[in-house]
Amino acid sequence: MLLQPLKTVFSDNRGQAKPEELNHMDIVACYKWVLDEQDIKIVPGSLLLDTSRAKGKISDYDKNVIEEAVLQAEKDDTVTVTALTFGNAKAKQSLKDALSRGPVKGYWVNDAAADIADGFVTANVLTAALRKIGTYDLILFGEGSSDAYGQQVGPRVAALLGIPAVTFVTKLELSEGKVMATRKIGDCTEDVTVNLPAVITLLPEVCKPRIPGLKQVLGASKKPVQEFKLADLDLAAENTLPKNKIKSIQGYVMDRKNEIYIDGTVDEKVNTLIASLTKDGLL
């Protein structure tokens, strides 16, 4: 299947490619800095969440995004990988982790608005940042983030830029200005080829993220980082106001029967267990 892009949009500072740059490709790996769910606790006596001791991390799905971008660069030395994120001041600590995974440069939109941003706002901000950056051929996203998993940002960015979007991707290959992707749809797959520039959203099975070594971690601090403020992106005010507002987030506690079978022989206990599971519709 060959899908032609409706429109290709680059910012003015992209300019005309020089002859030696015609075969160069820029991949932007987008990621989100989220709270580590392992550190989130439920307040005793209520379902309220206690995030006071929760540390931040790169969304697990987005670690796959960075890894896949770097794997493409390792296959082809004409590919350059940069990382892009939108977060509050605490997201600054994510840049060292992201860059230790292979990208050569990081971009960070620093604004507290990220705390309440929904897919609408996040897509608008990232699109404006991409236009500010000016150079992109392939933009990679996780299929969703490990906190909200809204699955909206990637396709929204593609729509705003007027370029193709391919979602639920488990495999991709780059060749001659095109990306060939395998999509996982239910119990079947679909092979799609689109012209670049394009947006791809990846499923976790696309690759397994490597753990950066000491050399990579130390080297990350020497890589360049460019910080944007929301005011730098020339966004209209209405494009920074969330369409969805979260009133509260509560935890979920599962009540378990915790039945213990003591009396009888082993066979009798097994039969009682089977009867109980059958009665509850579990067998």
C-alpha positions in Angstrom: 0.0 0.0 0.0 1.5 3.4 -1.0 0.0 6.4 0.7 1.0 9.8 -0.6 1.3 12.7 1.8 -1.4 15.4 1.5 1.1 18.2 2.2 4.7 18.5 3.2 5.4 21.4 5.7 8.8 22.6 6.7 9.7 25.7 8.5 11.5 28.5 6.7 14.8 27.8 8.4 15.0 24.3 6.8 16.0 26.0 3.5 17.2 24.3 0.4 19.2 21.1 0.9 22.8 21.3 -0.3 23.9 18.5 -2.7 25.8 16.7 -0.1 22.8 16.8 2.2 20.3 15.3 -0.2 20.9 11.8 1.3 20.8 12.9 4.9 17.9 11.9 7.1 16.8 13.5 10.4 14.8 11.3 12.9 13.1 13.0 15.8 12.3 10.7 18.7 9.5 12.2 20.9 9.2 11.1 24.5 7.4 11.9 27.7 8.7 12.2 31.2 6.3 10.5 33.5 6.0 9.4 37.2 7.3 5.9 37.9 4.2 3.9 38.6 6.1 1.7 41.0 6.6 4.6 43.4 2.9 5.6 43.4 1.0 4.5 46.5 -2.7 4.5 47.5 -3.5 6.5 50.6 -4.7 4.1 53.3 -8.4 4.4 53.9 -9.1 6.0 50.5 -8.4 5.5 46.8 -6.4 8.7 46.5 -2.9 8.5 45.0 0.2 9.5 46.9 2.8 10.6 44.4 4.9 12.5 46.9 7.8 10.1 46.6 7.3 9.1 43.0 10.4 9.6 40.9 10.3 10.5 37.2 11.3 8.3 34.2 11.0 8.2 30.5 7.8 6.5 29.6 8.5 2.8 29.0 6.9 3.0 25.5 9.1 5.9 24.6 12.3 4.1 25.5 11.4 1.8 22.6 11.0 4.9 20.4 14.5 6.2 21.2 16.0 2.8 20.8 14.4 2.2 17.4 15.5 5.6 16.1 19.1 4.9 17.2 19.0 1.4 15.6 18.1 3.0 12.3 21.0 5.4 12.7 23.4 2.5 13.4 22.3 0.9 10.2 22.9 4.1 8.2 25.5 6.8 9.0 23.5 9.4 7.0 20.7 9.2 9.7 20.8 11.7 12.6 18.7 11.2 15.7 17.5 14.0 18.0 15.1 13.7 21.0 12.2 16.0 21.8 10.1 16.3 24.9 7.5 18.6 26.5 7.5 18.8 30.3 7.8 21.0 33.4 11.1 21.9 35.0 11.5 18.4 36.5 11.7 17.0 32.9 15.2 18.5 32.6 16.6 15.4 34.3 15.2 13.3 31.5 17.5 14.8 28.9 20.6 13.1 30.2 18.8 9.7 30.2 17.5 10.3 26.7 20.8 11.4 25.3 22.6 8.5 26.9 20.5 6.2 24.8 22.0 7.5 21.5 20.5 10.8 20.2 23.0 13.5 19.3 20.9 16.4 20.5 18.0 17.1 22.8 15.1 19.6 22.5 13.0 20.4 25.5 9.9 22.6 25.7 9.9 23.7 29.3 6.6 24.8 30.7 4.4 24.0 33.7 1.5 23.7 31.3 2.7 20.2 30.5 1.3 19.1 33.9 -2.3 19.6 32.7 -1.8 19.2 29.0 -4.0 16.7 27.1 -3.4 15.3 23.7 -4.7 18.4 22.0 -2.2 20.7 23.8 0.7 18.3 23.6 0.3 17.9 19.9 0.1 21.6 19.3 3.2 22.2 21.4 5.3 19.5 19.8 4.2 20.5 16.3 5.2 24.1 17.0 8.6 22.9 18.4 9.1 20.7 15.3 8.5 23.7 13.0 11.0 25.7 15.2 13.6 22.9 14.9 12.9 22.9 11.1 14.6 19.6 10.2 12.7 16.4 10.3 12.1 13.5 8.0 10.8 10.8 10.3 9.0 11.6 13.6 8.6 8.7 16.0 6.2 8.4 18.9 5.2 5.6 21.3 1.7 4.3 20.6 0.8 5.9 23.9 2.4 7.1 27.1 2.7 4.8 30.2 0.6 7.2 32.3 -2.4 8.3 30.1 -2.0 6.1 27.0 -4.3 8.4 25.1 -2.9 7.3 21.6 -3.6 10.8 20.2 -0.5 12.8 20.1 1.3 11.1 17.1 -1.7 11.2 14.7 -2.5 14.7 15.8 1.0 16.0 15.0 0.9 14.3 11.6 -2.5 16.0 10.9 -1.1 19.4 12.0 2.0 19.0 9.8 0.0 17.6 6.9 2.1 14.5 6.6 1.3 10.7 6.7 0.8 8.9 9.9 1.3 5.1 10.4 0.2 3.7 13.7 0.6 0.4 15.6 3.9 -0.3 14.0 6.0 -3.3 15.0 8.7 -3.1 12.3 10.0 -0.3 10.0 12.7 0.1 7.3 14.0 3.2 5.6 14.8 3.3 1.9 15.1 6.1 -0.7 12.9 8.7 0.9 10.3 6.2 2.0 9.5 4.3 5.2 8.1 0.7 5.0 6.2 -0.3 8.1 4.5 -3.4 9.4 1.4 -2.6 11.4 -0.2 -4.9 14.0 -4.0 -4.8 13.6 -5.9 -7.3 15.8 -4.8 -10.8 14.9 -3.3 -9.8 11.5 -0.6 -7.4 10.1 -0.5 -4.9 7.4 2.5 -3.7 5.4 2.5 0.0 4.5 4.9 2.2 2.5 4.7 6.0 2.8 6.8 8.9 1.5 8.8 10.9 4.0 8.4 13.1 6.0 6.0 11.0 8.1 4.9 10.2 11.6 5.2 6.7 12.9 3.8 5.4 16.3 5.5 2.3 17.6 4.3 -0.6 19.7 6.7 -2.0 22.3 7.6 -5.1 20.4 9.4 -3.1 17.7 12.6 -3.5 19.7 14.1 -4.0 23.2 15.7 -0.9 24.7 19.3 -1.3 25.8 20.5 -0.1 29.1 23.1 2.7 28.6 26.6 2.0 29.9 28.8 4.3 32.0 30.5 5.7 28.9 27.2 6.6 27.3 25.9 8.2 30.5 29.0 10.3 30.9 29.0 11.3 27.2 25.3 12.4 27.4 26.3 15.4 29.5 28.5 16.7 26.7 25.7 16.6 24.1 23.9 19.8 23.2 20.4 20.6 24.5 18.1 23.4 23.3 15.4 24.6 25.6 12.2 26.3 24.4 9.7 28.2 26.4 6.1 28.1 25.4 6.3 31.7 24.5 9.0 30.9 21.9 6.7 28.8 19.9 4.2 31.5 18.8 1.2 29.4 19.7 -2.3 31.0 19.9 -3.6 31.0 23.5 -6.5 28.8 22.5 -4.1 26.1 21.4 -2.5 25.8 24.8 -5.8 25.3 26.7 -6.7 21.6 27.3 -10.0 20.3 25.9 -10.1 17.7 28.7 -9.7 18.5 32.4 -9.0 15.8 34.9 -10.8 16.3 38.2 -9.2 13.5 40.1 -7.3 10.2 39.6 -8.1 7.4 42.0 -6.4 4.0 42.5 -8.1 0.7 42.1 -8.1 -2.0 44.8 -9.1 -5.5 43.8 -11.0 -7.5 46.5 -9.9 -11.1 46.6 -11.8 -14.0 48.1 -8.6 -15.6 49.5 -10.3 -18.9 50.1 -8.2 -21.6 51.8 -9.1 -25.2 51.7 -7.9 -27.1 54.8 -10.1 -30.1 55.3 -10.0 -33.3 53.3 -7.5 -35.1 51.2 -5.5 -33.5 48.4 -7.9 -34.9 45.8 -10.9 -33.5 47.7 -9.3 -30.1 48.0 -8.6 -30.0 44.3 -12.2 -31.0 43.5 -13.5 -28.3 45.9 -11.3 -25.7 44.2 -12.5 -26.7 40.7 -16.1 -26.6 41.9 -15.6 -23.1 43.3 -13.9 -21.8 40.1 -16.6 -23.3 38.0 -19.3 -21.7 40.1 -17.7 -18.3 39.7 -17.5 -18.8 35.9 -13.7 -19.0 35.9 -13.6 -22.4 34.3 
